[in-house]
Amino acid sequence: MEDLMIGSVVVAALILGITQFLKDRLYLEGNAVIVLVAVLGIVFGGLSVAITGGYIPPEIAKWVETIVGSIASVLSAMGYYGLAKFLASKD
């Protein structure tokens, strides 16, 4: 399960989604975006390695996976909403 919820591809997608969200909301640009991506990479990459390596107890790992999965769901919904809004404005 951890490979599905917090694997490399999901981590990369989460980092992109969270970065874009925060960049738009906080008007970040330049080095601030680079620092944000680095911090998110360390956090989510570290969680992925910790879960896969068994450094986080299974009881806690389930909560981490739930939170990461929830964030991914929210970002997906926001992306689909943005796409639908963009496509509707094309008419």
C-alpha positions as CSV (number, residue, x, y, z in Angstrom):
1,M,0.0,0.0,0.0
2,E,2.8,2.4,0.8
3,D,4.1,2.1,-2.7
4,L,0.8,3.3,-4.1
5,M,0.2,6.2,-1.7
6,I,3.6,7.6,-1.1
7,G,5.8,6.2,-3.9
8,S,8.1,8.3,-6.1
9,V,5.6,9.2,-8.8
10,V,3.0,10.3,-6.2
11,V,5.6,12.2,-4.3
12,A,6.6,14.1,-7.5
13,A,3.0,14.8,-8.4
14,L,2.3,16.1,-4.8
15,I,5.4,18.3,-4.9
16,L,4.3,19.8,-8.3
17,G,0.7,20.3,-7.1
18,I,1.5,21.8,-3.7
19,T,4.2,24.1,-5.3
20,Q,1.8,25.3,-7.9
21,F,-1.0,25.9,-5.3
22,L,1.3,27.8,-3.0
23,K,3.0,29.7,-5.8
24,D,-0.3,31.0,-7.0
25,R,-1.7,31.8,-3.5
26,L,1.4,33.3,-2.0
27,Y,2.7,34.9,-5.2
28,L,6.1,33.1,-4.9
29,E,8.7,33.3,-7.6
30,G,12.4,32.8,-8.2
31,N,14.5,31.4,-5.4
32,A,11.5,31.1,-3.0
33,V,9.9,28.5,-5.4
34,I,13.2,26.6,-5.5
35,V,13.4,26.5,-1.7
36,L,9.8,25.4,-1.5
37,V,10.4,22.5,-3.9
38,A,13.5,21.5,-2.0
39,V,11.7,21.5,1.4
40,L,8.7,19.6,0.0
41,G,11.1,17.1,-1.7
42,I,12.9,16.5,1.6
43,V,9.6,16.1,3.6
44,F,7.7,13.8,1.2
45,G,10.8,12.0,0.0
46,G,11.9,11.4,3.6
47,L,8.5,10.1,4.5
48,S,8.5,7.7,1.6
49,V,12.0,6.4,2.5
50,A,11.0,6.1,6.2
51,I,7.8,4.2,5.5
52,T,9.4,1.9,2.9
53,G,12.4,1.3,5.2
54,G,10.2,0.5,8.2
55,Y,11.5,3.5,10.2
56,I,8.0,4.6,10.9
57,P,5.8,2.2,12.9
58,P,3.0,0.7,10.9
59,E,0.3,2.4,13.0
60,I,1.8,5.8,12.2
61,A,2.6,5.0,8.6
62,K,-1.1,4.3,8.0
63,W,-2.0,7.8,9.2
64,V,0.8,9.3,7.1
65,E,-0.5,7.4,4.0
66,T,-4.0,8.7,4.8
67,I,-2.9,12.3,5.0
68,V,-0.8,12.0,1.8
69,G,-3.6,10.3,0.0
70,S,-6.0,13.1,1.1
71,I,-3.7,15.8,-0.1
72,A,-3.4,14.0,-3.4
73,S,-7.2,13.8,-3.7
74,V,-7.6,17.5,-3.0
75,L,-5.0,18.4,-5.5
76,S,-6.5,16.2,-8.1
77,A,-9.9,17.7,-7.6
78,M,-8.5,21.2,-7.8
79,G,-6.7,20.3,-11.1
80,Y,-9.8,18.8,-12.6
81,Y,-11.8,21.9,-11.5
82,G,-9.2,24.2,-13.1
83,L,-9.2,22.2,-16.3
84,A,-13.0,22.2,-16.5
85,K,-13.1,25.9,-15.9
86,F,-10.4,26.5,-18.6
87,L,-12.3,24.3,-21.1
88,A,-15.6,26.1,-20.3
89,S,-14.0,29.5,-20.9
90,K,-13.0,28.3,-24.4
91,D,-16.6,28.3,-25.6
